[in-house]
Amino acid sequence: MWSKSFTLATYNVENLFDMVYQGSEYEEYIPHKHQWNERILKIKLYHIAEVICDMDADIIGLQEIENQAILTRLSNTLQSVGCPYAYNAITHKKGAAIQVAILSRFPLTKHKDIEVSSIPKVRNILEVEATIEGHSLTLFVNHWKSLAYQGYESKRIVYAKALMKRIKMLSSTQEYIILGDLNSDYNAYLTLAKKLDDSNGQTALNDILKTKIGDTLVSEEDMLSLQEGIHYDLWNELKVSKRWSYRYYTKKSSLDHIVLEAKMFDGKGIDYINNSFKVYKAGYLFTKKGYLNRWKYKKNKHIGKGYSDHLPLVASFDTKAYQADTYKHTVKQDKNKSIESLYEIESLEYPIVLQDVVVILKRGRNAIIKHDRHGRGILLYGCASGLKMGHKYDMYVEAIKNYHGLKEITHAYTLKDKGLVSLDAYYKEQKSLMAKSIKQNEVIRGIIGVYHNRFLRVDGHKIPIYFKKKKLTPKNGTQIKIDYAHIGYYNTLQLVVYNKKDFEIMEK
């Protein structure tokens, strides 16, 4: 059967302003100040055009576009470099510094603003209707309130409610897609900072748009059941470690989204092409150190280098029926697991819950957890910031990995804090270190030995030892007592000492 496929993208271009003073510009984009001039603007236009041309999407939702005038200039720039888009539209929120827009190779038969609030800084949502080979598709381009500058969740909920109100007014047969910078992680209900939670745990993305059912994110299987009112976030298609389009220093976030309704899976009209979702990661969008190669503004002036602080997202659609991954539905999703069971697998097929785990050691963003004193321990790597040593928790785990033989949980979130427990029985003593049965991810106390060339000599044994902070490494021949050490693993078992409070130098 003949079909027509096309590609959809969303891209926050990071502040594209023109050279006409409006009075609503951000300070650094006031024309002829901070080296924001015609020459620098042309560089920025060509850089954005480079990304758009290389992506080659048929429809692109854009965020942080000042007005129609600069959108027209971008369209003209794309035309000049051989990447024309015949149709475009933009919101017109009076007093807003930036708008949302769309570029399309398909006709846009209708477009309108959805007003979220009369407050000037609250951006409108752009609604457009595209005609694709005789099929009507509604697109909602969004840019919700950021997490910065008193970015309380209630402010994003206002956007989500305005959007859902409009969606409920659509014909029951009208297909639609939600896209844009929603300034929310795909699992915001787990990751939202407490200081921003002014809505009693309710989130705009997960609860208002209904991208989760109960405590579980909406799955492909949920969409195939054609439930009305729920939405599928395409981030769910990627491995957890790949779910990011924005990076603030070391923190990676999934602020940008393409969100689908059930009719994108029903075999009628336009359907999603399974597993086509990706983050667009051209090499030039990154620095040599792996950070995002964002638009450069240094010493209060633009220097004409860089691209954006966001990466684009891309997904493909077709007028032939959605093809499901049947193997996904053969896996029995027993969500409650033991730590021991994680040592038997390489990765998680789906999120799990670890109930009643105890934090027996916490240092910075890392921690060791155990179910009981006789069971296995495991390392929470980089995901233990909100935990307290000595507390028992129920935890939601999304990803595990092996790092040179060390088993780690890399993405975990607290579901419930069950309070304090006594830790004394959870630790191993020095005699355990000599036993062949000692395993990784235990915590050991009370070791006395002599340090020499990356080894600790204890009772005639040489044990590898690693100090996380190199400056704390003792001089050769120093006798030390270790109060807390993690039995780690880097191609072999080793003692890991995290900070200066974990050991003491013995007097000669």
Backbone torsions as a table, in degrees:
resi	resn	phi	psi	omega
1	MET	NA	133.5	179.8
2	TRP	-65.7	140.5	177.9
3	SER	-144.6	165.9	179.4
4	LYS	-126.8	121.3	177.3
5	SER	-105.7	154.3	176.7
6	PHE	-152.4	164.7	-176.3
7	THR	-117.8	137.9	179.6
8	LEU	-117.5	140.8	179.6
9	ALA	-136.9	160.0	169.6
10	THR	-134.6	139.7	-173.4
11	TYR	-149.7	119.4	169.9
12	ASN	-86.4	111.0	-170.7
13	VAL	-85.8	-2.1	-179.5
14	GLU	63.4	76.4	166.1
15	ASN	63.1	80.4	172.8
16	LEU	-100.5	106.7	-179.3
17	PHE	-114.5	155.4	177.7
18	ASP	-93.4	-167.2	-177.0
19	MET	-108.4	21.8	177.0
20	VAL	-111.6	125.2	-177.0
21	TYR	-71.0	125.5	-179.9
22	GLN	-110.6	-24.6	-177.2
23	GLY	96.0	-9.8	179.6
24	SER	-109.3	3.1	-177.3
25	GLU	-65.8	154.5	167.2
26	TYR	-66.9	149.7	-175.0
27	GLU	-51.0	-44.6	-174.6
28	GLU	-74.4	-5.6	179.1
29	TYR	-115.3	16.7	172.1
30	ILE	-68.2	126.6	-175.8
31	PRO	-52.5	133.7	175.0
32	HIS	69.9	17.0	170.5
33	LYS	-119.2	153.5	176.4
34	HIS	55.9	30.4	-179.8
35	GLN	61.3	25.4	171.5
36	TRP	-88.0	95.9	-174.7
37	ASN	-132.9	-179.2	-175.4
38	GLU	-61.1	-40.1	-179.3
39	ARG	-62.9	-46.0	-178.9
40	ILE	-68.3	-38.2	178.3
41	LEU	-60.4	-42.4	179.9
42	LYS	-63.0	-37.7	177.2
43	ILE	-61.7	-45.5	-179.6
44	LYS	-63.0	-42.4	177.9
45	LEU	-59.0	-44.6	-179.6
46	TYR	-69.3	-32.7	177.2
47	HIS	-67.2	-43.4	177.3
48	ILE	-64.7	-41.8	178.6
49	ALA	-61.8	-36.8	178.7
50	GLU	-59.5	-45.9	-179.8
51	VAL	-64.7	-46.4	-177.6
52	ILE	-63.4	-42.7	179.2
53	CYS	-63.2	-44.3	-177.8
54	ASP	-67.5	-35.3	176.5
55	MET	-66.8	-41.1	178.0
56	ASP	59.5	38.6	176.2
57	ALA	-79.1	151.8	-178.9
58	ASP	-81.9	-30.3	177.0
59	ILE	-133.9	133.6	-178.4
60	ILE	-132.7	120.0	170.0
61	GLY	-83.4	134.0	-176.2
62	LEU	-121.1	144.2	174.5
63	GLN	-122.4	152.7	177.9
64	GLU	69.3	50.2	173.3
65	ILE	-109.8	127.3	-172.0
66	GLU	-65.4	-48.0	-172.7
67	ASN	-165.9	179.7	-179.3
68	GLN	-61.4	-35.8	-177.3
69	ALA	-60.9	-45.9	-178.1
70	ILE	-76.2	-28.7	173.7
71	LEU	-64.1	-40.1	177.0
72	THR	-62.9	-41.7	178.2
73	ARG	-64.0	-38.7	177.1
74	LEU	-64.1	-42.8	178.2
75	SER	-61.0	-41.2	178.3
76	ASN	-66.5	-37.9	177.8
77	THR	-63.6	-43.7	177.7
78	LEU	-61.9	-40.3	176.6
79	GLN	-60.0	-42.6	-175.7
80	SER	-68.6	-25.0	-179.2
81	VAL	-103.2	12.1	173.0
82	GLY	86.8	22.3	178.1
83	CYS	-127.7	67.2	-173.2
84	PRO	-75.1	145.3	170.1
85	TYR	-125.9	116.5	-171.6
86	ALA	-74.4	-21.3	-172.4
87	TYR	-130.4	145.2	175.3
88	ASN	-153.3	162.3	176.4
89	ALA	-155.8	158.6	-177.1
90	ILE	-151.3	153.6	174.2
91	THR	-75.1	165.5	-177.7
92	HIS	-136.2	58.4	179.8
93	LYS	-81.1	114.4	-178.7
94	LYS	-65.5	130.4	177.9
95	GLY	88.6	-12.0	178.6
96	ALA	-79.8	136.7	-179.1
97	ALA	-68.6	-36.1	-176.5
98	ILE	-134.6	154.0	-178.2
99	GLN	-122.2	174.5	169.5
100	VAL	-110.3	151.1	-172.6
101	ALA	-145.7	177.0	177.4
102	ILE	-147.7	143.9	171.3
103	LEU	-117.3	139.3	-175.9
104	SER	-147.1	143.0	171.1
105	ARG	-90.5	-9.7	176.8
106	PHE	-102.7	151.7	-179.5
107	PRO	-60.3	138.1	173.4
108	LEU	-103.7	102.2	-172.3
109	THR	-80.7	-26.1	178.6
110	LYS	-144.4	148.4	170.6
111	HIS	-154.8	145.3	-178.2
112	LYS	-154.5	160.5	173.1
113	ASP	-90.3	137.4	167.3
114	ILE	-102.2	110.7	-178.0
115	GLU	-77.6	125.5	179.5
116	VAL	-88.5	-40.1	-179.8
117	SER	-159.3	157.0	177.2
118	SER	-79.8	-9.3	178.9
119	ILE	-66.5	128.6	-174.7
120	PRO	-54.5	-38.2	-175.3
121	LYS	-76.3	-12.1	179.2
122	VAL	-87.2	110.0	-173.2
123	ARG	-70.9	151.5	174.0
124	ASN	-79.1	162.3	171.3
125	ILE	-99.1	137.2	179.3
126	LEU	-93.7	125.7	174.0
127	GLU	-111.6	125.9	176.6
128	VAL	-131.5	153.0	174.2
129	GLU	-117.0	118.8	179.4
130	ALA	-104.5	147.6	176.4
131	THR	-110.2	117.5	-174.7
132	ILE	-122.3	104.1	-179.5
133	GLU	49.8	45.7	176.9
134	GLY	85.9	-4.6	180.0
135	HIS	-102.3	136.4	179.2
136	SER	-92.2	130.4	179.8
137	LEU	-132.7	124.7	176.6
138	THR	-93.6	134.8	179.6
139	LEU	-121.4	133.8	176.8
140	PHE	-114.2	111.3	-179.5
141	VAL	-98.1	126.7	-171.3
142	ASN	-124.1	153.1	165.4
143	HIS	-147.2	94.4	-175.1
144	TRP	-81.0	169.0	-179.8
145	LYS	-56.9	136.2	-179.4
146	SER	-72.3	167.5	177.4
147	LEU	-78.6	-13.1	-179.5
148	ALA	-89.0	167.7	174.4
149	TYR	53.8	65.0	-179.5
150	GLN	56.3	47.6	-178.0
151	GLY	-81.8	60.7	-178.6
152	TYR	-65.6	150.0	-176.2
153	GLU	-62.3	-30.6	179.6
154	SER	-58.2	-28.6	-179.3
155	LYS	-72.8	-31.3	174.6
156	ARG	-78.9	-31.2	177.0
157	ILE	-61.1	-35.3	177.1
158	VAL	-59.1	-42.8	177.3
159	TYR	-62.7	-49.1	-176.0
160	ALA	-61.4	-39.8	179.9
161	LYS	-67.9	-40.2	177.7
162	ALA	-63.0	-40.1	179.2
163	LEU	-66.5	-46.8	-178.8
164	MET	-65.2	-34.2	176.9
165	LYS	-60.4	-43.0	179.8
166	ARG	-69.8	-40.5	-179.7
167	ILE	-60.3	-38.7	-179.7
168	LYS	-66.7	-17.1	178.8
169	MET	-87.0	-11.4	-179.4
170	LEU	-70.9	157.0	172.7
171	SER	-60.0	146.8	-179.0
172	SER	-64.2	-15.3	179.5
173	THR	-101.1	-5.5	-176.4
174	GLN	-76.6	122.8	178.5
175	GLU	-83.7	145.5	-179.3
176	TYR	-149.9	159.6	176.9
177	ILE	-135.0	138.6	175.7
178	ILE	-104.3	130.9	179.8
179	LEU	-147.8	162.9	175.8
180	GLY	130.0	-172.1	179.2
181	ASP	-90.7	101.0	-177.6
182	LEU	-92.2	-1.7	179.1
183	ASN	49.9	39.9	178.6
184	SER	-142.1	138.0	170.9
185	ASP	-69.3	152.8	179.8
186	TYR	-57.9	-27.1	177.8
187	ASN	-116.6	49.8	-176.6
188	ALA	-56.2	-31.6	-179.1
189	TYR	-63.3	-19.0	176.8
190	LEU	-101.8	-29.0	-169.8
191	THR	-105.3	-12.4	-176.7
192	LEU	-58.7	127.8	179.6
193	ALA	-63.3	140.2	-178.1
194	LYS	-57.7	-35.4	-177.9
195	LYS	-67.8	-16.7	179.0
196	LEU	-102.2	-5.8	-177.9
197	ASP	-86.0	93.9	176.5
198	ASP	-111.6	20.0	-175.5
199	SER	-128.5	26.0	176.0
200	ASN	56.6	42.3	176.3
201	GLY	85.4	-8.8	178.9
202	GLN	-75.7	137.3	179.7
203	THR	-120.9	151.3	-177.8
204	ALA	-64.6	-48.6	-175.4
205	LEU	-72.4	-54.1	-172.9
206	ASN	-75.5	-37.5	-172.6
207	ASP	-98.6	-40.3	-179.3
208	ILE	-81.3	-47.4	175.9
209	LEU	-77.6	-11.7	177.1
210	LYS	60.4	57.6	171.7
211	THR	-92.6	8.1	170.1
212	LYS	-138.4	153.3	175.4
213	ILE	-119.3	116.7	-173.8
214	GLY	65.0	-121.7	178.6
215	ASP	-106.8	17.6	-175.8
216	THR	-125.1	135.9	177.3
217	LEU	-65.0	144.8	178.0
218	VAL	-59.9	134.1	-176.8
219	SER	-108.6	172.4	174.3
220	GLU	-58.7	-40.6	-179.2
221	GLU	-62.3	-37.8	176.8
222	ASP	-62.3	-40.0	-179.0
223	MET	-68.5	-35.4	-179.6
224	LEU	-68.0	-20.4	175.2
225	SER	-79.6	-3.7	174.7
226	LEU	58.8	40.9	176.2
227	GLN	-70.6	131.4	178.8
228	GLU	-79.2	145.8	172.8
229	GLY	89.9	-15.1	176.8
230	ILE	-95.9	163.6	-178.7
231	HIS	-137.1	148.9	-178.4
232	TYR	-110.0	119.3	178.1
233	ASP	-87.0	123.0	-174.3
234	LEU	-67.1	-11.9	173.3
235	TRP	-56.4	-27.3	-177.6
236	ASN	-62.7	-16.8	-178.3
237	GLU	-79.1	-19.0	-176.1
238	LEU	-96.6	156.6	170.6
239	LYS	-59.4	147.3	-174.7
240	VAL	-55.7	-39.3	-178.1
241	SER	-66.1	-17.0	-178.4
242	LYS	-98.2	0.5	-173.7
243	ARG	-86.9	74.3	175.5
244	TRP	-158.6	146.7	176.6
245	SER	-134.7	-0.1	-177.9
246	TYR	-142.6	139.6	-178.2
247	ARG	-136.6	120.6	176.0
248	TYR	-109.6	102.8	-170.4
249	TYR	55.3	-116.7	-177.8
250	THR	-92.7	-9.3	-177.3
251	LYS	-85.3	122.1	178.9
252	LYS	-102.2	138.2	-174.8
253	SER	-135.9	154.5	179.4
254	SER	-108.2	63.6	-174.1
255	LEU	-74.9	-28.7	-177.8
256	ASP	-92.8	148.8	-172.4
257	HIS	-147.4	151.1	161.9
258	ILE	-125.8	116.8	-171.2
259	VAL	-119.9	132.1	-172.6
260	LEU	-115.9	152.8	174.7
261	GLU	-100.9	173.1	-173.5
262	ALA	-62.3	-30.8	-176.8
263	LYS	-69.6	-9.5	174.0
264	MET	-78.8	0.7	-176.7
265	PHE	-129.5	8.4	-168.5
266	ASP	-95.5	1.6	178.7
267	GLY	78.2	10.1	179.2
268	LYS	-122.4	148.3	177.2
269	GLY	59.8	-123.0	179.9
270	ILE	-100.9	133.3	177.5
271	ASP	-127.1	156.1	176.0
272	TYR	-71.8	142.7	173.0
273	ILE	-89.7	114.0	-172.9
274	ASN	-54.3	135.9	176.2
275	ASN	62.8	22.3	178.2
276	SER	-89.7	-10.3	-177.3
277	PHE	-68.8	137.6	177.4
278	LYS	-156.7	160.9	169.6
279	VAL	-93.4	128.9	-178.9
280	TYR	-79.4	117.7	-171.3
281	LYS	-128.1	57.3	174.2
282	ALA	-59.2	143.5	-175.6
283	GLY	-56.1	-35.9	-177.4
284	TYR	-70.8	-9.8	177.6
285	LEU	-82.6	1.3	-179.7
286	PHE	-125.6	151.0	173.2
287	THR	-81.8	173.3	179.0
288	LYS	-62.4	-26.7	-179.6
289	LYS	-88.5	1.0	176.3
290	GLY	92.0	4.2	176.9
291	TYR	-84.3	164.0	177.1
292	LEU	-67.5	134.1	-178.9
293	ASN	-85.3	70.5	-174.9
294	ARG	-74.9	167.8	178.0
295	TRP	-60.7	130.2	-171.2
296	LYS	-90.8	125.2	175.5
297	TYR	-132.9	104.8	-173.9
298	LYS	-128.6	141.1	178.1
299	LYS	51.9	44.0	176.2
300	ASN	64.0	30.3	175.3
301	LYS	-154.9	151.9	176.4
302	HIS	-79.0	138.6	-178.7
303	ILE	-113.5	1.5	173.0
304	GLY	77.1	30.8	178.6
305	LYS	-133.2	155.1	175.3
306	GLY	96.5	177.8	-175.1
307	TYR	-125.8	-89.2	-177.1
308	SER	-145.9	163.3	176.0
309	ASP	-88.8	5.1	175.1
310	HIS	-124.3	153.1	170.0
311	LEU	-99.5	147.2	178.0
312	PRO	-74.6	155.8	172.1
313	LEU	-113.7	146.6	-176.6
314	VAL	-136.8	140.7	174.6
315	ALA	-148.0	154.8	-177.0
316	SER	-117.6	151.9	-176.2
317	PHE	-136.8	162.8	-175.7
318	ASP	-150.1	162.5	174.7
319	THR	-95.2	13.9	169.8
320	LYS	-109.8	164.3	-169.1
321	ALA	-65.9	145.9	175.6
322	TYR	-59.9	137.2	178.6
323	GLN	-108.2	110.6	-175.5
324	ALA	-78.3	154.7	171.9
325	ASP	-85.8	95.6	-175.0
326	THR	-63.2	-29.1	-177.5
327	TYR	-65.3	-25.1	-178.8
328	LYS	-62.8	-25.9	-173.7
329	HIS	-95.2	1.9	177.8
330	THR	-94.9	-8.2	-178.9
331	VAL	-85.4	125.6	176.4
332	LYS	-76.5	115.3	-174.4
333	GLN	-91.0	77.0	173.5
334	ASP	-80.2	98.6	-168.1
335	LYS	-76.2	-22.3	179.0
336	ASN	-91.5	115.9	-173.3
337	LYS	-124.0	166.4	172.7
338	SER	-103.6	157.2	175.2
339	ILE	-60.9	-39.7	-179.9
340	GLU	-55.7	-38.4	-177.1
341	SER	-66.4	-24.2	-179.9
342	LEU	-70.5	-21.6	177.9
343	TYR	-77.9	-7.9	-178.6
344	GLU	-97.1	-5.1	-177.0
345	ILE	-130.9	157.6	-179.9
346	GLU	-87.7	-35.6	-177.4
347	SER	-152.4	168.6	180.0
348	LEU	-95.5	133.9	174.7
349	GLU	-80.8	-23.5	-177.2
350	TYR	-158.3	159.8	180.0
351	PRO	-63.5	152.2	178.5
352	ILE	-130.2	168.1	174.7
353	VAL	-118.0	129.4	171.4
354	LEU	-103.9	115.1	-177.8
355	GLN	-95.6	143.5	172.1
356	ASP	57.8	44.8	174.6
357	VAL	-91.5	146.8	-176.3
358	VAL	-112.9	131.7	176.8
359	VAL	-82.5	107.8	-176.6
360	ILE	-96.9	-14.6	173.7
361	LEU	-154.0	133.3	176.0
362	LYS	-137.1	125.4	177.1
363	ARG	-136.4	110.6	-178.7
364	GLY	63.8	-125.5	-178.8
365	ARG	-94.5	7.4	-179.2
366	ASN	-113.2	152.0	178.9
367	ALA	-157.0	157.0	171.5
368	ILE	-109.3	131.7	178.5
369	ILE	-123.0	151.5	175.2
370	LYS	-141.5	153.8	173.6
371	HIS	-79.4	-43.7	179.4
372	ASP	-151.9	172.2	-172.4
373	ARG	-67.2	-24.2	-179.1
374	HIS	-93.6	-13.0	-175.0
375	GLY	-86.2	179.8	179.3
376	ARG	-75.4	151.9	170.3
377	GLY	-104.0	164.7	175.3
378	ILE	-147.7	151.6	-178.5
379	LEU	-89.3	128.0	165.7
380	LEU	-89.5	111.9	-175.2
381	TYR	-103.2	114.0	175.2
382	GLY	71.9	12.0	-176.1
383	CYS	-136.0	29.8	-175.9
384	ALA	-116.7	17.5	-171.5
385	SER	-55.1	-42.5	-174.0
386	GLY	-88.9	2.0	-175.9
387	LEU	-85.8	158.3	178.8
388	LYS	-121.7	134.1	178.9
389	MET	-63.2	134.2	-179.8
390	GLY	89.7	0.9	178.9
391	HIS	-100.3	151.0	176.1
392	LYS	-102.3	139.0	-175.3
393	TYR	-137.4	157.5	157.4
394	ASP	-99.2	132.2	-174.5
395	MET	-128.3	144.9	177.1
396	TYR	-102.1	120.7	-173.5
397	VAL	-115.4	128.1	-178.2
398	GLU	-106.6	-25.6	-174.7
399	ALA	-153.9	144.5	173.4
400	ILE	-131.7	163.0	174.0
401	LYS	-158.5	167.4	172.5
402	ASN	-107.9	125.2	178.3
403	TYR	-113.4	102.0	-176.4
404	HIS	51.1	38.0	177.8
405	GLY	96.0	-9.4	179.6
406	LEU	-89.8	124.4	179.1
407	LYS	-80.1	127.0	-176.4
408	GLU	-132.7	145.8	163.8
409	ILE	-96.8	124.0	-174.2
410	THR	-105.1	-19.3	179.4
411	HIS	-138.7	107.7	-179.1
412	ALA	-145.1	150.3	-176.4
413	TYR	-139.4	147.5	-178.8
414	THR	-79.2	128.5	172.8
415	LEU	-96.0	-39.9	-178.1
416	LYS	-155.8	133.5	173.0
417	ASP	-93.5	118.7	-175.7
418	LYS	-101.6	11.8	172.1
419	GLY	93.8	-176.7	-173.8
420	LEU	-78.1	148.1	170.8
421	VAL	-135.7	161.5	176.0
422	SER	-79.7	135.0	-173.3
423	LEU	-100.4	-12.1	-170.4
424	ASP	-50.8	-41.5	-175.3
425	ALA	-74.5	-11.0	-174.9
426	TYR	-85.9	-11.4	-173.5
427	TYR	-97.4	152.1	173.9
428	LYS	-95.1	152.1	178.0
429	GLU	-104.9	176.4	-173.7
430	GLN	-56.8	-39.6	-178.0
431	LYS	-62.2	-27.9	178.8
432	SER	-66.5	-28.0	-177.0
433	LEU	-65.5	-29.0	-178.3
434	MET	-83.9	-14.2	-177.8
435	ALA	-76.4	139.3	180.0
436	LYS	-68.1	-15.6	-176.7
437	SER	-85.1	-4.3	-179.1
438	ILE	-61.8	138.4	-175.5
439	LYS	-121.6	161.8	177.6
440	GLN	-63.4	158.1	176.8
441	ASN	65.0	29.5	164.7
442	GLU	-95.3	164.8	172.3
443	VAL	-118.4	128.0	-175.3
444	ILE	-118.3	146.2	-176.9
445	ARG	-130.7	158.8	170.2
446	GLY	71.6	31.7	178.9
447	ILE	-88.9	132.3	175.0
448	ILE	-120.0	127.5	-179.3
449	GLY	-162.4	-178.0	-178.9
450	VAL	-114.1	128.0	-179.4
451	TYR	-82.9	137.3	175.5
452	HIS	-160.2	115.8	173.3
453	ASN	48.2	58.1	174.8
454	ARG	71.2	13.3	175.9
455	PHE	-127.6	151.9	172.2
456	LEU	-111.4	122.1	-179.7
457	ARG	-91.2	116.3	-177.5
458	VAL	-130.7	115.2	176.2
459	ASP	50.0	44.9	176.9
460	GLY	82.9	1.5	178.6
461	HIS	-107.1	146.5	173.6
462	LYS	-105.4	119.7	-177.0
463	ILE	-119.0	124.2	177.0
464	PRO	-57.3	138.9	178.8
465	ILE	-138.4	140.5	-176.5
466	TYR	-131.5	125.8	176.4
467	PHE	-98.1	119.5	-176.4
468	LYS	-59.1	-34.2	174.8
469	LYS	-105.3	109.9	-172.4
470	LYS	-57.8	-31.7	-177.8
471	LYS	-67.3	-14.8	178.9
472	LEU	-86.6	-9.1	-177.8
473	THR	-59.2	123.6	-178.2
474	PRO	-70.5	164.8	174.1
475	LYS	-74.1	152.0	176.6
476	ASN	-55.8	137.3	179.9
477	GLY	90.8	-1.8	-179.1
478	THR	-80.3	129.9	174.7
479	GLN	-86.7	129.6	-177.7
480	ILE	-131.3	155.3	172.1
481	LYS	-116.3	126.0	-179.2
482	ILE	-99.0	121.1	179.6
483	ASP	-85.7	-36.7	176.1
484	TYR	-142.3	128.6	173.2
485	ALA	-141.7	140.0	176.1
486	HIS	-88.1	128.5	172.4
487	ILE	-79.6	93.1	-178.3
488	GLY	-93.0	-170.3	-178.0
489	TYR	-152.9	124.4	172.4
490	TYR	-141.0	83.8	-172.9
491	ASN	69.4	-13.5	172.7
492	THR	-160.0	161.9	176.8
493	LEU	-63.6	142.4	177.9
494	GLN	-152.1	155.9	172.1
495	LEU	-83.1	133.8	176.9
496	VAL	-117.2	121.6	178.3
497	VAL	-109.1	124.0	-170.4
498	TYR	-88.6	-42.7	-178.4
499	ASN	-148.4	178.4	-172.8
500	LYS	-69.6	-18.4	177.9
501	LYS	-77.2	-10.7	-175.5
502	ASP	-89.7	-6.2	178.5
503	PHE	-151.8	164.3	177.4
504	GLU	-140.8	147.1	178.5
505	ILE	-86.1	126.5	-178.0
506	MET	-80.8	144.3	176.4
507	GLU	-70.8	142.6	178.2
508	LYS	-71.3	NA	NA
